[in-house]
Amino acid sequence: MKAVKGYRQGRKNLIKAAKMAIVKAGNYAYRDRKVKKRQARTLWQTKISAALKPFEISYSKFMGLLIKKNIILDRKVLADLAMNNSKAFAKLVAKVKA
């Protein structure tokens, strides 16, 4: 019953409802840990794509060129570079395009 403290209505004090609430909460927590990672990756891709607009290169072409040039940076780092250090990102884009 400690696990359901703070739940609303009968889910906090009726045993059967409390058990079901705990099971459902566990299922949602497990599922949403995966969804959280998926959403973060989507956000990184969007940030990188937006930062590439002025350079007139698409996200997919940029990522393909990174692989061809053997530059190993993950999307999290690239998104951070694009948002916080635009000069370094511009140099990276120039290096990839060349």
DODO-542598 format. One record per atom (N, C-alpha, C): residue in three letters; chain; x, y, z. Coordinates in pm, 1 decimal. Layout:
residues N
ATOM  code  unit         x         y         z
ATOM   ALA     A         X         Y         Z
...
***
This chain:
residues 98
ATOM  code  unit         x         y         z
ATOM   MET     A      82.2    -119.5       0.0
ATOM   MET     A       0.0       0.0       0.0
ATOM   MET     A      86.7     126.1       0.0
ATOM   LYS     A     214.5     111.5      41.0
ATOM   LYS     A     303.6     227.9      38.0
ATOM   LYS     A     326.5     275.0    -105.2
ATOM   ALA     A     326.8     182.3    -198.0
ATOM   ALA     A     354.8     215.4    -337.5
ATOM   ALA     A     245.0     299.7    -400.9
ATOM   VAL     A     123.3     290.6    -349.0
ATOM   VAL     A      12.7     364.7    -408.3
ATOM   VAL     A     -24.1     488.7    -327.3
ATOM   LYS     A      59.2     526.0    -234.8
ATOM   LYS     A      33.5     646.3    -156.0
ATOM   LYS     A      30.3     766.6    -250.2
ATOM   GLY     A     -72.5     846.2    -238.7
ATOM   GLY     A     -85.0     963.5    -324.9
ATOM   GLY     A    -170.8     940.0    -447.7
ATOM   TYR     A    -207.2     814.8    -475.0
ATOM   TYR     A    -296.7     788.1    -586.8
ATOM   TYR     A    -435.6     839.6    -551.0
ATOM   ARG     A    -520.8     859.5    -651.5
ATOM   ARG     A    -652.7     916.9    -630.0
ATOM   ARG     A    -759.5     810.6    -608.9
ATOM   GLN     A    -861.2     848.8    -540.1
ATOM   GLN     A    -983.5     772.6    -516.7
ATOM   GLN     A    -953.8     633.3    -461.5
ATOM   GLY     A   -1020.0     530.5    -513.4
ATOM   GLY     A   -1008.9     397.7    -455.4
ATOM   GLY     A    -876.9     328.7    -483.4
ATOM   ARG     A    -798.8     382.9    -574.2
ATOM   ARG     A    -671.3     318.4    -609.2
ATOM   ARG     A    -571.6     324.6    -494.6
ATOM   LYS     A    -595.0     411.4    -397.1
ATOM   LYS     A    -501.4     423.1    -286.2
ATOM   LYS     A    -540.1     340.4    -163.8
ATOM   ASN     A    -667.7     299.7    -156.1
ATOM   ASN     A    -707.2     229.6     -34.3
ATOM   ASN     A    -784.6      99.3     -56.9
ATOM   LEU     A    -816.3      65.1    -181.2
ATOM   LEU     A    -879.9     -63.2    -210.3
ATOM   LEU     A    -772.5    -157.0    -265.0
ATOM   ILE     A    -757.4    -271.5    -205.2
ATOM   ILE     A    -644.5    -359.6    -234.5
ATOM   ILE     A    -640.6    -402.6    -380.3
ATOM   LYS     A    -751.4    -447.2    -434.6
ATOM   LYS     A    -753.3    -494.7    -572.9
ATOM   LYS     A    -719.9    -380.5    -670.4
ATOM   ALA     A    -779.5    -266.1    -649.2
ATOM   ALA     A    -753.2    -150.3    -735.5
ATOM   ALA     A    -608.9    -103.0    -720.5
ATOM   ALA     A    -555.7    -111.5    -599.1
ATOM   ALA     A    -417.6     -69.6    -574.5
ATOM   ALA     A    -319.2    -161.6    -647.0
ATOM   LYS     A    -346.0    -292.2    -643.4
ATOM   LYS     A    -259.0    -387.8    -712.8
ATOM   LYS     A    -257.9    -359.8    -862.7
ATOM   MET     A    -376.2    -337.3    -918.9
ATOM   MET     A    -385.5    -308.8   -1062.6
ATOM   MET     A    -315.2    -177.3   -1096.9
ATOM   ALA     A    -326.0     -79.6   -1009.0
ATOM   ALA     A    -261.7      49.2   -1032.6
ATOM   ALA     A    -109.3      33.1   -1034.1
ATOM   ILE     A     -57.1     -49.1    -945.4
ATOM   ILE     A      87.8     -73.0    -939.4
ATOM   ILE     A     134.5    -143.6   -1066.4
ATOM   VAL     A      59.4    -245.3   -1109.4
ATOM   VAL     A      95.8    -319.6   -1230.6
ATOM   VAL     A      95.3    -227.3   -1351.5
ATOM   LYS     A     -11.1    -147.9   -1365.4
ATOM   LYS     A     -20.7     -56.4   -1479.3
ATOM   LYS     A      90.7      48.2   -1474.9
ATOM   ALA     A     118.5     100.2   -1357.6
ATOM   ALA     A     224.4     200.7   -1344.4
ATOM   ALA     A     358.6     142.1   -1386.4
ATOM   GLY     A     383.0      17.9   -1347.3
ATOM   GLY     A     507.1     -48.4   -1387.6
ATOM   GLY     A     515.9     -68.6   -1537.9
ATOM   ASN     A     404.5    -107.3   -1598.2
ATOM   ASN     A     402.1    -126.0   -1743.7
ATOM   ASN     A     427.9       4.8   -1816.4
ATOM   TYR     A     362.7     111.6   -1771.1
ATOM   TYR     A     380.6     241.5   -1834.6
ATOM   TYR     A     524.6     290.9   -1817.3
ATOM   ALA     A     581.0     269.5   -1700.1
ATOM   ALA     A     718.3     313.6   -1674.3
ATOM   ALA     A     816.2     240.5   -1766.1
ATOM   TYR     A     797.1     109.9   -1780.7
ATOM   TYR     A     885.0      31.0   -1867.9
ATOM   TYR     A     873.8      78.2   -2012.3
ATOM   ARG     A     749.6      93.9   -2060.0
ATOM   ARG     A     726.5     137.1   -2198.3
ATOM   ARG     A     783.2     276.8   -2222.4
ATOM   ASP     A     759.4     366.3   -2129.0
ATOM   ASP     A     796.1     505.5   -2151.8
ATOM   ASP     A     945.7     532.5   -2136.6
ATOM   ARG     A    1018.5     441.6   -2075.0
ATOM   ARG     A    1164.9     456.4   -2077.3
ATOM   ARG     A    1216.1     441.9   -2219.4
ATOM   LYS     A    1154.8     354.8   -2297.1
ATOM   LYS     A    1191.4     337.7   -2438.4
ATOM   LYS     A    1146.5     458.7   -2520.9
ATOM   VAL     A    1025.1     506.3   -2492.4
ATOM   VAL     A     969.8     620.1   -2566.3
ATOM   VAL     A    1053.6     744.6   -2542.2
ATOM   LYS     A    1102.8     761.3   -2421.1
ATOM   LYS     A    1185.7     877.1   -2386.7
ATOM   LYS     A    1310.8     882.2   -2473.3
ATOM   LYS     A    1374.4     768.9   -2492.9
ATOM   LYS     A    1493.5     761.2   -2577.8
ATOM   LYS     A    1458.9     793.1   -2722.9
ATOM   ARG     A    1345.0     741.2   -2768.5
ATOM   ARG     A    1300.3     763.8   -2905.1
ATOM   ARG     A    1274.3     912.2   -2929.1
ATOM   GLN     A    1209.4     977.1   -2833.8
ATOM   GLN     A    1177.8    1119.0   -2847.5
ATOM   GLN     A    1304.1    1204.6   -2843.9
ATOM   ALA     A    1401.1    1165.8   -2761.8
ATOM   ALA     A    1526.7    1241.2   -2755.0
ATOM   ALA     A    1598.9    1234.5   -2888.5
ATOM   ARG     A    1604.5    1116.6   -2948.6
ATOM   ARG     A    1670.8    1102.3   -3078.2
ATOM   ARG     A    1600.8    1185.9   -3185.5
ATOM   THR     A    1467.8    1187.4   -3183.8
ATOM   THR     A    1391.7    1267.9   -3279.0
ATOM   THR     A    1421.6    1416.0   -3260.8
ATOM   LEU     A    1432.1    1460.3   -3136.7
ATOM   LEU     A    1463.4    1600.1   -3109.0
ATOM   LEU     A    1602.9    1635.7   -3159.9
ATOM   TRP     A    1700.0    1546.2   -3137.9
ATOM   TRP     A    1836.6    1571.6   -3187.3
ATOM   TRP     A    1836.1    1583.5   -3339.0
ATOM   GLN     A    1763.8    1495.6   -3405.8
ATOM   GLN     A    1757.9    1499.6   -3551.8
ATOM   GLN     A    1696.5    1630.2   -3600.1
ATOM   THR     A    1594.0    1676.4   -3532.4
ATOM   THR     A    1528.0    1801.2   -3569.8
ATOM   THR     A    1622.1    1920.1   -3551.4
ATOM   LYS     A    1696.7    1921.0   -3441.3
ATOM   LYS     A    1791.2    2030.2   -3416.0
ATOM   LYS     A    1901.1    2033.5   -3521.5
ATOM   ILE     A    1953.3    1917.5   -3555.7
ATOM   ILE     A    2059.4    1910.0   -3656.8
ATOM   ILE     A    2005.1    1955.6   -3791.6
ATOM   SER     A    1887.8    1908.7   -3827.0
ATOM   SER     A    1826.3    1945.0   -3954.2
ATOM   SER     A    1803.8    2095.5   -3963.1
ATOM   ALA     A    1757.4    2156.2   -3855.4
ATOM   ALA     A    1733.6    2300.8   -3853.5
ATOM   ALA     A    1864.8    2377.5   -3867.1
ATOM   ALA     A    1970.8    2327.4   -3806.0
ATOM   ALA     A    2100.1    2394.8   -3813.8
ATOM   ALA     A    2162.6    2380.6   -3952.8
ATOM   LEU     A    2122.5    2278.6   -4028.2
ATOM   LEU     A    2177.9    2256.1   -4162.4
ATOM   LEU     A    2106.9    2337.6   -4270.1
ATOM   LYS     A    1989.8    2394.2   -4239.7
ATOM   LYS     A    1913.8    2470.9   -4339.5
ATOM   LYS     A    1997.5    2581.2   -4404.6
ATOM   PRO     A    2071.0    2664.3   -4329.2
ATOM   PRO     A    2149.1    2771.3   -4393.5
ATOM   PRO     A    2259.5    2719.2   -4486.1
ATOM   PHE     A    2303.3    2598.8   -4463.8
ATOM   PHE     A    2410.8    2540.8   -4545.3
ATOM   PHE     A    2357.5    2467.5   -4668.1
ATOM   GLU     A    2225.6    2464.5   -4682.2
ATOM   GLU     A    2157.9    2401.7   -4796.1
ATOM   GLU     A    2200.5    2256.2   -4816.4
ATOM   ILE     A    2198.3    2182.9   -4707.9
ATOM   ILE     A    2226.9    2039.5   -4713.6
ATOM   ILE     A    2123.4    1969.6   -4625.6
ATOM   SER     A    2073.9    1857.8   -4672.6
ATOM   SER     A    1971.6    1786.5   -4595.6
ATOM   SER     A    2037.2    1703.6   -4485.0
ATOM   TYR     A    1955.4    1668.9   -4387.4
ATOM   TYR     A    2002.1    1588.9   -4274.1
ATOM   TYR     A    2057.1    1454.6   -4321.2
ATOM   SER     A    1984.0    1387.9   -4409.6
ATOM   SER     A    2025.2    1254.1   -4453.2
ATOM   SER     A    2156.0    1258.5   -4531.4
ATOM   LYS     A    2171.3    1358.2   -4617.9
ATOM   LYS     A    2296.8    1370.9   -4693.1
ATOM   LYS     A    2413.3    1401.7   -4599.1
ATOM   PHE     A    2388.1    1487.8   -4501.8
ATOM   PHE     A    2492.0    1523.7   -4404.9
ATOM   PHE     A    2538.0    1401.4   -4326.4
ATOM   MET     A    2443.8    1322.7   -4278.9
ATOM   MET     A    2479.5    1204.0   -4201.1
ATOM   MET     A    2554.1    1102.6   -4288.7
ATOM   GLY     A    2512.6    1089.4   -4414.7
ATOM   GLY     A    2582.7    1000.2   -4506.8
ATOM   GLY     A    2725.0    1046.3   -4532.5
ATOM   LEU     A    2743.7    1177.3   -4548.9
ATOM   LEU     A    2878.5    1231.4   -4571.2
ATOM   LEU     A    2967.0    1215.8   -4448.1
ATOM   LEU     A    2907.5    1228.6   -4330.0
ATOM   LEU     A    2984.6    1206.3   -4206.9
ATOM   LEU     A    3040.8    1064.6   -4203.8
ATOM   ILE     A    2959.5     969.0   -4242.4
ATOM   ILE     A    3003.1     829.3   -4242.3
ATOM   ILE     A    3112.1     808.4   -4347.1
ATOM   LYS     A    3094.5     867.4   -4466.3
ATOM   LYS     A    3194.4     853.4   -4572.6
ATOM   LYS     A    3327.4     914.6   -4532.8
ATOM   LYS     A    3322.6    1028.8   -4462.7
ATOM   LYS     A    3445.3    1097.2   -4419.9
ATOM   LYS     A    3503.4    1035.3   -4293.2
ATOM   ASN     A    3435.1     934.0   -4241.7
ATOM   ASN     A    3479.3     861.0   -4122.0
ATOM   ASN     A    3487.0     952.7   -3999.1
ATOM   ILE     A    3389.9    1042.9   -3988.3
ATOM   ILE     A    3378.0    1130.1   -3871.3
ATOM   ILE     A    3274.5    1067.5   -3779.5
ATOM   ILE     A    3319.5    1028.5   -3661.3
ATOM   ILE     A    3231.7     955.8   -3569.9
ATOM   ILE     A    3184.9    1049.2   -3459.2
ATOM   LEU     A    3067.8    1107.6   -3480.0
ATOM   LEU     A    3001.5    1190.1   -3378.7
ATOM   LEU     A    2856.4    1145.7   -3372.3
ATOM   ASP     A    2807.5    1125.4   -3251.6
ATOM   ASP     A    2667.8    1083.0   -3241.3
ATOM   ASP     A    2574.5    1203.5   -3250.2
ATOM   ARG     A    2447.0    1175.8   -3264.7
ATOM   ARG     A    2348.5    1280.8   -3286.8
ATOM   ARG     A    2336.5    1375.1   -3167.9
ATOM   LYS     A    2356.4    1323.3   -3048.5
ATOM   LYS     A    2348.1    1407.3   -2929.2
ATOM   LYS     A    2456.0    1515.3   -2931.9
ATOM   VAL     A    2576.8    1476.7   -2966.7
ATOM   VAL     A    2688.6    1570.8   -2973.7
ATOM   VAL     A    2667.8    1669.7   -3087.6
ATOM   LEU     A    2623.0    1620.3   -3202.5
ATOM   LEU     A    2598.8    1708.3   -3316.6
ATOM   LEU     A    2490.6    1811.7   -3284.9
ATOM   ALA     A    2384.9    1771.0   -3219.1
ATOM   ALA     A    2278.1    1863.7   -3182.6
ATOM   ALA     A    2328.2    1968.4   -3084.1
ATOM   ASP     A    2411.2    1925.9   -2990.1
ATOM   ASP     A    2468.2    2019.4   -2893.9
ATOM   ASP     A    2559.5    2120.1   -2964.5
ATOM   LEU     A    2642.2    2071.1   -3056.9
ATOM   LEU     A    2728.0    2160.1   -3135.4
ATOM   LEU     A    2644.0    2260.5   -3214.4
ATOM   ALA     A    2539.8    2213.0   -3276.5
ATOM   ALA     A    2455.3    2298.8   -3359.4
ATOM   ALA     A    2389.6    2409.4   -3277.7
ATOM   MET     A    2347.8    2377.9   -3156.1
ATOM   MET     A    2277.5    2476.7   -3074.3
ATOM   MET     A    2372.4    2569.3   -2998.1
ATOM   ASN     A    2482.3    2516.3   -2944.7
ATOM   ASN     A    2565.7    2592.8   -2852.8
ATOM   ASN     A    2697.4    2642.9   -2911.8
ATOM   ASN     A    2741.3    2583.4   -3021.7
ATOM   ASN     A    2869.9    2623.7   -3078.7
ATOM   ASN     A    2856.5    2623.8   -3230.9
ATOM   SER     A    2790.7    2725.8   -3280.9
ATOM   SER     A    2758.5    2728.9   -3423.6
ATOM   SER     A    2882.6    2742.8   -3511.9
ATOM   LYS     A    2988.3    2806.7   -3461.6
ATOM   LYS     A    3111.2    2820.9   -3541.6
ATOM   LYS     A    3176.5    2684.6   -3565.6
ATOM   ALA     A    3183.8    2604.3   -3462.3
ATOM   ALA     A    3242.6    2471.2   -3475.8
ATOM   ALA     A    3155.2    2384.3   -3567.0
ATOM   PHE     A    3024.1    2399.7   -3555.4
ATOM   PHE     A    2933.3    2323.2   -3640.9
ATOM   PHE     A    2951.0    2364.5   -3786.5
ATOM   ALA     A    2968.0    2494.2   -3810.9
ATOM   ALA     A    2989.1    2543.3   -3947.3
ATOM   ALA     A    3118.6    2486.9   -4005.5
ATOM   LYS     A    3222.7    2479.8   -3924.8
ATOM   LYS     A    3350.3    2421.2   -3970.4
ATOM   LYS     A    3331.9    2273.8   -4002.7
ATOM   LEU     A    3255.9    2203.9   -3921.7
ATOM   LEU     A    3230.2    2062.3   -3944.3
ATOM   LEU     A    3154.7    2041.6   -4075.9
ATOM   VAL     A    3054.7    2124.5   -4099.7
ATOM   VAL     A    2976.6    2114.7   -4224.0
ATOM   VAL     A    3065.6    2142.7   -4344.3
ATOM   ALA     A    3152.4    2244.6   -4330.9
ATOM   ALA     A    3243.3    2278.0   -4440.9
ATOM   ALA     A    3339.7    2162.2   -4469.3
ATOM   LYS     A    3387.0    2099.9   -4363.3
ATOM   LYS     A    3479.5    1987.0   -4378.8
ATOM   LYS     A    3409.6    1869.1   -4446.2
ATOM   VAL     A    3285.5    1845.4   -4410.2
ATOM   VAL     A    3210.8    1733.4   -4468.2
ATOM   VAL     A    3177.7    1760.5   -4614.1
ATOM   LYS     A    3141.9    1885.0   -4645.7
ATOM   LYS     A    3105.3    1919.3   -4783.3
ATOM   LYS     A    3226.2    1914.8   -4877.3
ATOM   ALA     A    3345.0    1943.4   -4824.8
ATOM   ALA     A    3465.6    1949.9   -4910.3
ATOM   ALA     A    3509.5    1813.9   -4958.9
***
